[in-house]
Structure formats: C-alpha cells, structure tokens
Amino acid sequence: MLLNRCFDEQGRLSALRRYQVLDTAVEPQFETVITLVKQIFSVPMCAVSLIDSDRQWFKAKRGLELTETARDIAFCDYTIRSEAPLLVDDALCDVRFANNPLVSGPPFIRSYAGVPLTSPEGYNIGSLCVIDTAPRHLGSAETDVLVNFGKLIVELLELREIASVDGLTNALTRGAWLKLAAAELSRSYRYNRSASIVMLDVDHFKAINDRYGHAAGDEVLQLLSSHCMEQLRLGDAFGRIGGEEFAILLLESDLREAMASAERLRQCISRIRWSHVEQSGCITASFGVASSDNMLRSVTSMLTCADQALYAAKRNGRNRCEAYCAPAKFAS
C-alpha cells in the first residue's frame, strides 16, 4: 500500500499539512530527540526533515545552518520515495548525489542515512537523517535504531496534532485552525492562487439545548462535524471556532466554487437524521463565504468578511448561504 502512496503526491502533502507543523517554532520534544540521535550516532549533522511541495524544511536539526533547501537537491526527497531507509556510504561515488551542491559545497555531505517518517495513513512526509562529512557505513543494528527514532518522531507529531483537535467534534481547535489558515493563505497568495473561507453556524442551537439538553446539543455538533468532514476534500481545513460555529478553509477555490461547496454542505446538513426528532431536516445551518477574489489578504480580514456574510444569512431567514460582497467604490 505504501509503495502506491509514494506516487500520490496530493495525498502525501495533505497528510503533511494535517500536522500543521511547517514553519513552526522550535519545540523541546523534537530538540530532545535530535540531540539524542546526534550523540548516539556521533555525527556532525542530523535533522528532522519535512518535504513540502517545493522545499525541504527542518523541524529540528543539529550541525546545519540551513533552515530549508530546495526540494530538488534534498537527499531526503529520495528517502521518502521508498519505505526502506536510504543509505549513502559515499555521496561522491553515488551518481545521484556526486554533483549535488550540498555535496560539493556547504554543508559538504559525504555520507547520509535517512529513514522515512511515515504517517499512520501510509504517507512518507519527511525523514529523520544522520549526516557525516566523511564516508561512513551504517550497519543493520544502527539502521534499526534510526528507524525506531523515526517512529518516535511520528508519534510526537501525532501527539502534537491531538492537542490541536477539538475533543467533541474532531474538528481543528480555533487556535490550530487559525495557524493552519494563516500558513496556507500565505502560500496561496505567494503563488497567486484563489482561496476562500466558509463560516457556518447551527440555526437555533440554543433552542435545541434548552428543549433537549446539552447532551443533545453535543450530538448535533458531532453529527454536523462528521457529515461536513466527509464532504470536504483532503486539503480543506475544518475547524470549530466557537460553540456552534465552524470555519472551513477552501484552497484553490474562488468565490463561485466556495459558494457551491457551501451549498452542498448546507443541503447535506439539512438531510441529517437526528435521534431526538424522527423527521429529517430538523438540523439546519447558515453559511457565510468570503474569498481572496475580494482582495482580502489575511485570515482576520477573510474571517471578518465571512462572518458578516453569515450574519446576513441569519437576517435573511437562516438555512441559506450568503457571499461577502466588497462595498462598491465610487469615484469622487
């Protein structure tokens, strides 16, 4: 299964971005592991490398001045293409790397050993590697130790993500969603790609809690969240940003496409069958949509505009989708 997933780049990138770890600050748990790796293997350099679409970025490193490199020169990009460790005893004798600028220039890599960091879904998102400036062979026992450290890194990433997930709905927490949205919107703007934010709010949620109790309200939120996440694409980010309020980041989606997605979700929610009421259609939600088409260039501005559209949907009768329209500019 993993070998097939090596060729599923979109799925691999989605698995990587699920961890919301790219471009994050130094974190002690990763620093502790990488320090142990350096000591145990007695190497001048080692790193936890994550392979993005066009770069490798180091979550933790020792002996390396770089924070990232282009993907096309990264040894670790070769590592993620297989489930087996990549062992390069002498880079100058390997046709894949002999002319690599990281070999002929700083940091002057001569030997490399890397193990893929494999997510629970089977995607290789990066590698744990040890690097030397002299030829070196890693034996099977040492390789096994490196593999186990790689598994530990993935476990740390999983634990880190759990802290970012809302316990009731399995949606991202507000803070985690905002961080992810900020990073992805920045990427979209850099490459001049469309992105949109959808906000949704459960209609008459207080009345549900008052009539049926908070356990029933929790069930509504769980049902809504699970149905929405089933409908969304792998790269979309679904977060709970308030009690009964959710936000969705839709990448590669302009306002028209985002409105179509919101309408599909609205219809899906209206078909939910809820155990407290026999007939369907008793749960509804209102939606507000804002897009980078409106020249919105930050999470805050897009979220504010989506919120304005959401309240317009509430004012106009609920159980509907409204798009944010920027105020017209009149010539003086």
Buried (B, 14 or more C-beta within 10 A) or exposed (E): EEEEBBEBEEBBBBBBBBBBBBBBEEEEBBBEBBEEBBEBBEBBBBBBBBBBEEBBBBBBBBBBEEEBBEBEEBBBBBBBBEBEBBBBBBBBEBEEBEEBEBBEEEBBBBBBBBBBBBBEBBBBBBBBBBBBBEEBEBEEEBBEBBBEBBEBBBEBBEEBBEEBBBEEBEBBBBEBBBBBBBBBBBBBBEEEBBBBBBBBBBBBBEEBBEEBEEEBBEBBBBBBBBBBBEBBEEBBBBBBBEEBBBBBBBBEBBBBBBBEBBBBBBEBBBEBEBEEBEEEEBBBBBBBBBBBBBEBEEBEBBBBBBBBBBBBBBEEEBBBBBBBEEEEEEEE
